[in-house]
Amino acid sequence: MAARANTLIGMAELARAGLGLAFLPEDVAPGLQPIGQFERQFESPLWLLTHPDLRSNARVLACSRFLAERLSDT
């Protein structure tokens, strides 16, 4: 039998059903037995871009600041 999932939740459910292994963050897969530790091997910067006409828009600025705070590693 073959199974495929394109979401973390779907992958977790397939692993719970015994249909294979899944590489998942701990908060998505409570109750599953980890088989190893994830080691970050590379960093990929995330760019937050806006259209030039919208950069001074209050809602876009608020959203950009919120995302920058939440997604920042520091």
PyMOL commands that set and color helices and strands:
alter all, ss='L'
color gray80, all
select helices_A, chain A and resi 8-16+52-54+58-71
alter helices_A, ss='H'
color red, helices_A
deselect
rebuild
show_as cartoon
